[in-house]
């Protein structure tokens, strides 16, 4: 996994967590859902890169 991809995945997860938290505090279900979706997107990016790394070895 390249450093750039790791940073992108971590950023997506962090932004998602912030959105989810703000949504919970403000009772904004749409923002909570967006945050969870963004976190999932970051997790998928991580998983895809881990698969790539496994095949490189």
Secondary structure, DSSP 8 states (H G I E B T S, - for coil): --HHHHHHHHHHHHHHHHHHHHHHHHT-HHHHHHHHHHHHHHHHHHHHHHHHHHHH-
